[in-house]
Amino acid sequence: MTVRTLILLRHAKAADPDDYATDIERPLAPRGHRDAAAAGAWLKEQDLRPDAVLCSTAVRTRETLAELGVEVPAVFEHRIYTGPASDTLELLQQVGATVETLLLVGHNPTLSDLSHELAPYALKDRGLATSGIAVHRFEGAWSGLSTAELTAEHTGRG
């Protein structure tokens, strides 16, 4: 059986919502750029190198991804922005067999809820803060993903 790694990353600190016409347009705040870069440095230190990326279509998630320094194919999926954890899990279950390590960049409460669904009560506190990372591992195919051990968590601060 193949061991799979799922890296859940909540976007970094975003700009004030009052300054933008729609939520999806909100970019990262200056602190968010620093924190996202710190999250990317931690991923490299841990030798967590994704084969593929699923990312929300929101500006702040795209900017978070850009700051990570990850250079692999990314698929931008609007359902990560709008959907609940169950919709995001369905997306994960469609990931191809060649992907061993997947990075998912998204939002709360979806990512914290998804982490909880995969490994109940494993996350500390109330879930992922901005630039929060939860690393889950499981054996088998993505199509069979329903539970996955939480093996690491970290919050990027720069």
DAWOUR-V72106 format. One record per helix or strand of 2 or more residues. SS is the DSSP state (a for helix, b for strand). FROM is the first residue (numbers start at 0). TO is the last residue. If there is no record, write none. Layout:
# DAWOUR-V72106
<<SS | FROM | TO> <SS | FROM | TO>>
This chain:
# DAWOUR-V72106
<<b | 2 | 9> <a | 16 | 18> <a | 22 | 24> <a | 29 | 44> <b | 51 | 54> <a | 58 | 67> <b | 73 | 75> <a | 77 | 81> <a | 84 | 91> <b | 100 | 105> <a | 109 | 117> <b | 131 | 138> <a | 141 | 143> <b | 148 | 154>>
